Amino acid sequence: MKMRVSAIQYHLHTIQSFEEFAAQCEHYIKAAKEFDAEFILFPEFFTTQLMSIGDENGKALTITDLPNFTDQYQQLFKSLAKTYDAHIIAGTHVVNKGDRIQNVAHLFYPDGRMEQQAKLHITPAEVEGWNMEQGEKFQIFDTEKGKIAILTCYDIEFPEIVRMAKAQGADVIFCPTCTDDRHGFHRIRYTSHARAVENQVYVVVTGTVGSLPTVDLMRVNFGQAAIITPNDVPFPPAGILAEGMINDDMIITADLDLELLYKVREKGSVTTWRDRRTDLYPDWK
């Protein structure tokens, strides 16, 4: 079984309307479908671009205004997933959660279904700057190509949650991210490689590029997409199936061969999943 995935290095820039945002999103999806992508990944917080539209006085919107676009965002991507016959992991969008807000990843199926996964681990900047609420539930998503998980940015830095994903059958981890400097970027990149090695899974990661000069906490971005594999003989030596150019507006695409995962878990140079010592340390449960 193979699945073709595309990851978008989404270029953030000031826009004037939701229609402009929608046109940019459709452009990326059209480009990915030219390569017959079956799964398309957008980055975390890419919908903050909508805040640059501003209010009637020309002042940028705030993070608490962003949930006002939720219905339009969801209807847009439901339509795009159907039209282009693709599974779209439409990055994350900020939604209302009681009297607070939550950063939620959205998965849109070609048949019109939508699933959600809230970010589970919240960075200090998200708490202090935006009063963001953490997610409380973790789930695995069934697709026609197998089970996947969606872990947003900081989530990938916690080994336990990826261990849970693998134990529940996920072979591919999609990781939308948004980082503003090299330190944050490399934390995500290095831990994505670690999770792929530890659990013998694929990790598909991407981030925002460009800037939103009028939007607080989104003024600078440092991003790159990568499709990461376990480090074993059937895969590229550095564990990188594909990667973009840092901070460029672009898309990367590659085929994930799930059979290779099954083979290395059974007879690889190392069998990290099989060899975990649950007699010495607790398993994911």
N, C-alpha and C positions, 0 to 999 in steps of 0.2 A: 504494500500500500504506500502510495506517495501522495503528498499534498504540496501544491505550489503556493508559496506565500510571498507577499510583497510587504515591505515596510517603508513607510513614508517619512522622510525628513521634512516635516511641515514647516513652511516658511511663514513666520509671523510678521505681519506688517499692518499698518493702520488701514482700516476699511471704513466705508461709509454706510453700509447696509447689510442686512442679513442675506440678501440676494447675492451680494458680492462674496460673502463667506460660502454660500451654497455653491456658487460657480467654481470657486477654488477647490472645494472638496470634490466636486464631480470631475474636475480636470484630473486630479490625482487618480481617482478611481478608473477613469477612462484609460489613463496611461498604464495602470496596473493590468487592466483587462486586455490591453494589447499584447501582454505577455502571458495571457490566460491564467492570471492569478485566481486562486480559489479562496484564499484568505488574505484580507488586506488590513494592515495595522496602522492606525493613526496614533500620534503621541498623547501623552498626558497633558491636560490643561490647554489643548489647542483651541478650545472654544473661548478662552479668554480674549481671543482676537475680537470677539463680539463686543467686549467692553470698550474697545477703541472707537466704536461708532459714536459714542457720546450721547449726552442728553440734549434737550432743546436749547441749552445754553452753550453747547459745544464742549462741555466738560466730560471727561472720561467717566464711564459708569464704574460702579464699585462691584466688588465680588458678590455682595448680597443682591445686586441687580441681575446677575448672570442666570439664576434659576428662572427668570422671566422668559428666557428663550428655550426652556426645556421642551415644550410641546413642539415648537418649530424644529428644533434639533432632532427630536425623535422621529417626527414625521418625515423629515428630510432623509434620514439614513434608512428608515424602513423602505422608503421609495427607491433609494439608490441600490439597496441590497437586492430588491426584487428586480429592478430594471436591468442590473448588470450581473444578476445570478451569482452573487458572491457572499461569503461570510465576511462581514465588516466589523472589526473590533474598532469602534469609532472613538478611540482614545478615551479620555474621561471628560465628563461634564459635571459642573457643580449643580446640585439639586438641593431643594429644601428638605431638612430633616428636623421636624418639630420647629423649635425656635432657633435652630442652628442650621448649618449647611454641611453638605457631605460631598466628597470627591468620588464620583461613581463612574466606573468603566461600563461601557455598553457594548453588547454583542448583538448584531443584527443578522438574522438568518435570511437566506434567499426566499423562504416561504412566508416572510412577513413577521415571524416571531421576534421578540426582543428579550434579552436576558441582561441582568445587571450584576456587577460585583463591586461593592464599595471598597475603597482603599482601606486596608486594615491597620497599617502603621502610619502615623501622622508625624511629620517632621516638626521640630520646634518652630520653624518659620511659618508653617501652615497654621499652627495653633496660635502663635503670637500675632501674626499678621492678618489672619483671616478667620480665626476662631473655628477652625474646621473640626468636624466630628468624625471619629474613627468608625469604620465599619464593624459590625458584630457577627457577620456570617460569612463563611467561606464555602464555595461550591465548585464542583467540576461540571463542565458543559459537554454534553454529548453532541457530536456532529457526525455527518455521514462519513467523515474520514477518521473518526476516532475521538477520544476524549482530550479536552484541552483545559487549561486553567489560565486565568487572567490575574496577574499580580502587578500592581502599579508601583513603579519606581522604588521607593523606600522598602516596599514589601520584599523585594528580591534580596535584600540585605539580611534577611532572617532565614537561616537554613531550615528551621522547623516547618515553616509553612510550605516550602517546596517539597519537603519530605512527605508531608501530608498529601500534596497534590499527586506525587508519584504513587504513593500507597493506594490512592483511590483511582489509579488507572490513567492519569494524564501523561501523555508522551510529549506534549508540546506546551511550553509556558510562553504566553504572550505577555510582554512587559512594556506597556506604554510609559514613557518617562518625560520629565521636564527638569533639566538642570541648568544652572546659570553660570557655572564655572568648571574648570578642569577637575577640581577636587571632587565635586559632586558627580560629574560625569564618570570619572574613573572608579569611584566607589560602586556605581551601578555596573559598569562594564566588568570590573574584576569579579564582583560577586556573581554576576550572570555566568561567567565562565566556571566559577566554583560550583554553582548549583547544577550546571550541566554535567560536570565531572562526578559530583557526589551521587547524583540520581540517574545518570545516564539518560538524559532527556535533551531535547532541543529547547533552546531559549531564543525567542525572536524579540528583539528590543529595538525601540526607536525613540527619538527625542525631537523636541522643537528646535528650530533654528531661526535666525532673524531677531527682530526686537519690536517691542511695543512701547515707544517712548512715553506715552501718556498713561500707561497702566502700571500701577504699583506692583512690585515683585515680579514683573514680566518684562523689565526694561532690557535685559540681556539674556541670551540663551547660548548654551554650548551643547551641541547635539550631534549624534551620529547613529545611524541604524546599523544593526549587525544581526546576522543569523548564525547562532553559536551552537556547536556540536560537542559531544563528548570528545575527549582526547584519546583516540585509539586508531588502530591501523586503517579501518574502513573510511575514516573521516580525514579532513585536511589536518596536517600536523599541528597547526596552531589552534585548531578547534574553531576556525572561522570559515563558514561556508560562503558568506558574502558580507561585505560591509561597504558603507557609503563613504564619501569624502566628508570629513568633519566640517560642519557648519554650512554645507551646500544645500540648496533646494533640489532634492532628488528622491528617487525611489530605487530600492534594491529588490531583487527577486531571486528565489532559489527553490529547488525541489527538496522536500524533506522525505527521506526514505525511511519509513517507520520500521521496515524489516531489519535494517542495519542496527537499530536500537535493540531489537529483540536478540539479535545474534551476539552483540557485544555484552549484553547482560548475562548471556549464558556461557560464552566462550571467548570473551575479550582478553586482552593483555592483563587487564584488571577487571574485576567484577564487583565494583563498589557497592552496588545495591544489594547483591546477594551476600556479600561478606560483612555487612554491618553486624556489630557485636551487641545484640540486644540482651545478652546475658550480663554485660557490663554497664550498659547505658540504656535508658528507656527508648522504645520505638516511638513512632509518631503519635500513637494513642495516648 
